[in-house]
Amino acid sequence: MTDRLGFGMRPEANGAAEDEPQAPPPLPPDASVDLARERAESQVDDVLDALDTELVGLAPVKTRIREIAALLLIDRVRARFGIDSGRPNLHMSFTGSPGTGKTTVAVRLAELLHRLGYIRRGHLVSVTRDDLVGQYVGHTAPKTKEVLKRAMGGVLFIDEAYYLYRAENERDYGQEAIEILLQVMENQRDDLVVVLAGYKDRMDSFFSSNPGMSSRIAHHIDFPDYEPVELEAIGRLMMEREGYRLSDDAEPVFRDYLERRRVQPRFANARSVRNAIERARLRHANRLLATGAPVDRTALTTLHADDFLSSRVFTP
């Protein structure tokens, strides 16, 4: 067995931390472990259940996250037997259109990895090119290193990561940020998970232009666009959380709105659904105030067809 720490055993700085329990001694070869108990004590199911509650659909994405959770849990049990398989590479690529849940999954991923002892803090730092790349010589390295410092012990989520590389500009400073990221992703992967996100075709081009980055990504997870029935379910979930419901006449109008909107430019899946509901709420509030009549709970919580029909989506 090597001196490398087993999975779930956190590195110690200047000796053992007083507030962290020491790893238990290895189990004898003939011992057995209650996996159901290990799973319950890790509380990973709380995170996975939250993912199911927060996000409609995305079955392939949720399956991959569950598989990763299973691997890490089993690796932790293997470590108790003194089996050193090393920490798996968990750097990821999330591809898909806007509003498909990539950031939400990244947040829950950070929580999951923390509960399993893979990362120290379990927080998410979300950034774009502007947070990493400077505008003059000597500016990029400090910016990138400061972001990495904040992200250590957690997950670094880089949205629209392909903007880091601009092949048409030889003097672009994005390549410097990429080189720093590559070093950290390789040398400090025990303390940081990097998730690169963006449109699939652009991410494919980015990886083709940066083979070093591609080789460091262990999991490529694609987030599909939502189907109409899923968009409707998302909308109902959003309305329920805000204390609203649809009237009978609004039900078919809301479905029609979603069908029309999803084929229009700049459709952003769940984000577009949320925007539609927010605008319907504005019209609902204005409608109630315009009548000047007393209102009851039903009036305050029910969205009608006219609250959606006023949208430009229905304009010929």
N, C-alpha and C positions, 0 to 999 in steps of 0.2 A: 504494500500500500504506500502511496506517495504522501508527501506532506501537504498536498493540496486539500483544502477544506471540502468536506462532503456537502452534498446539497442540503440546504436548510441551515447550515452552520455559518453564521455571520462572521466576517473578518473582525479581528480585534485590533484596536489601535493602542499601542503602548501597554499591552497586557489585556487581561479580561476586563470588560466593562462591569462595574459593580451592579448596575441595574439590569443586566441581562443574565438569564440562567445559562449555565454551562451545558454544552451538549452532553447527553447521557452516554455512558460507556456503551461500546458495541454489544449487541445481543449475541448470545451463543448460537452456533450454527443450527442447533436443533430447536430453537425458539420459534414461536409463531406470533403473528401480529394480526390483531382484529382490524381489518381495513375499514369496516363500517364505523368503528369507533374513531379511527384516525381521521376519516372523512368528516365525521360530525365535529370533532374537536378542532379541525382546521377551519370550519365555518365557510368553506368554499361554496357550499350549496346556497348560502345566503346571497352571495355575489351572483351566482348563476341564475338564481330565481329572480333577482332584481333585474338582470339583463332581459329575462323573458317578460317581466312586467313592463319594463320601460320601452322595449322595442317590439314592434309587430313584425312578423315574418323573419327574414334573414336566417332561415334554417341552416344553410351551409356555414354561415359565419358562427352561429352559436355552437354548431357541432364542433368546429375547429377549436373554439375556446374551451369547450368541455374536454376535448382530447388533450389539449395542452395542460389543463388542470389535472387530468388523470395522470399524465406523464410525470408532472412535478410532484404529485402526491406519492406516486410509486417510487420515484427517485429518493424522496425523503425517507421512505421506509427502508429502501435498499441501503441508505447511508447508515441506518441504525444497526445493520449487520456488518458494517465495515466495508461494504462494496462501494468502491470509488469509481463511479462512471463519469465524474466531472459534471459541471453545470452545463446544461444544453444552451445553445445559442438561441436566443429568443428575439433577436431583432426582426422586425416585421415590415411588410408593405401592405397598406390598406388602399385598395383601389376601388373607385366607384364615383358616381355623380354626387354633387352636393346634396345634403339632406338625407343620406342613406344610413346615418348612425355611426359613422366612423369615429367621431370624437367621443360619443357616449360609450362605445365599446372600449376605446382606449382608456377611459376613466375607470371602467370596471376591471379592465385588465390590470391596471396598476394596483387596484385594491386586491385583486386575486393573487398577484405575485407577492404582495406584502404579507398576506395571510399565510402563504405557504413558505415564507422566509426567504424568498428569492431576492427581494430588494428590501432595503432598510426602512424606507420611509413610506413608500406607496403613494406618492403624489404624482400628479401629471403636470408637466410644463409644456404648454402648447405655443409654438412659434411659427413664424413664416420667414421668408428670405430676409426681410427688413430687420429682423431681430438678430440675424447672424452675420450678414454681409455689410461691411463698411463702404464708404463712398470715396475714400482716399487711402493712399499707401499707409500701412501701419494701423489701420482702423479695424480691419476684419478680425484679426486674431484675438484682440481683447474682447470684442463683442461676442465672438463664438465661445471663447473660454468662460466668459461670465455666464452665458446661458447654460453651458455644460456644468458649471459649478452649482447653479441653482437646481439642475435636473438630477444631479448625482443622488443615488439612493432611490430613484423613481423611474418614471417613463418620460422620455423626451418625444413629443409628438410634433413632427415637422409637416405642416400642411402645405400642399402644392410644392412639394420638395423639388420638382423638376425646374423650378425657377432659380434654384441654386446654380445651375449650369447654363450658361448662355454661350453656346458655341460661336455665335456670330460676332461676339465681342471678345477679342483676344486679351484685352486689358481688364476684363471683368474680374472682380475680386471673389466671386463665388467659388472658384476652384480652390482658393486658400481655405475657405470654410469647409469644403468637402474633405480636403486632406486632413484637417484637424479632426473632423468627425470620424474619418476612417481609422485614425490612430486610436481614438478613444473607444470606438466600437469594438476594436480588436483587443486592446490592452486592458480595458476596464469594463468588459462586458459582465463581470461579476457584480457590478454596482450600478449598471445603467442599461436600460432597454430602450432602443431607438425605434420609433415607428414612423415610417415615411408614408405620406398620404397624398392622393391626388387622382386625377382622371387616369384610367387604365392605359390608354394609348400613349399619353404623355409620359407616364411612369415607365412604360416599356422602352420608349426612346431614351429616357434618362438613364436607365440601367444599361442600355446598349452602349451609351457614350461613356459610362462609368463602370467598367467591369469590376473594379475593386469594391465599389459599393454593392453591386449585385451579389458578389460572392459572400458578403457579410450578412445578407438577408436570408434568414432561415424559413420564414413563413410568408407566403404571398396569399393574401386573403382578399377576395373580390366581393364587394358589396353590390348586389344587383339592385336595379331600380324597382320601386314598389309597383305592384299590380293595382288596378283600380279598387278591388275589394280590400286590399291592404291599406291603401290611402284612406278609404272610408273608415276603416277601423282605427287608423291613426287619428283621424279627425274626431271621431267620437271619444276616443281616449283623452284627447286634448280638451275637448269641451267638458267632459266629465270632471276633469281636474280643475277646471275654472268655474265649475258650478253652472254649466249651461246644458241645454238639450235642444233638439230639433223638434219643431212642430210637425204635424203630419204632412202639411203642404210643403214643408222645407226639405223633407227626406229625398224625394226625387230630384229636386232642384240642386241639392248639395252633390248628389251623384253626378248629375249632368255637368255641374261646375268642374268637378274633378276630371271627368272625361275630356272636357274641352281644354282645361288648363294644362294637362300633362302632354299635349301635343303642340303646345305653343313654345316659343323661344324662352330660354332662361328658366325653364321649369326646374325646381330644386327639391322635388320629392317632399319629405316631411316639412321642410322649411316653407315651401309654397303653401302647403296645407295650413300651417300655423299662420302665415300671413293672411290667408283667406278668412280664417276664423277671426283674426284680430280686426280686419276691416268690417266683417259682419257685426262684430261687437260694437264698433263705432257707429254703424248705421242703426243698430238696435237701440243704443243709448240715445242717439239723436231723435229717433222715431218716438221714443217714450216721452222725451222732454217736449217735443213739438205738440203732442196731444194736450199736455197740461192736465191730464186726468189722473186721478189716484191710481196707484199700481199695487198689485199684490205680488206674492212670491213667484207665482207662475209667470206673470208678465216680465219680471226681472230676470228670469232664468231661461226663457224660451226664445230661440231664434226662429224667425219666420222666413218664408220664401223670399219676400221682398228684400230682406237683409243680404241676400246673395245675388238676387236678380239685378241689382243696381251695379254689379261689377262690370268692368269693361270686357270681361270674358264673354258676356252675352251680347255685346255690341256687334252688329253685323260688320 
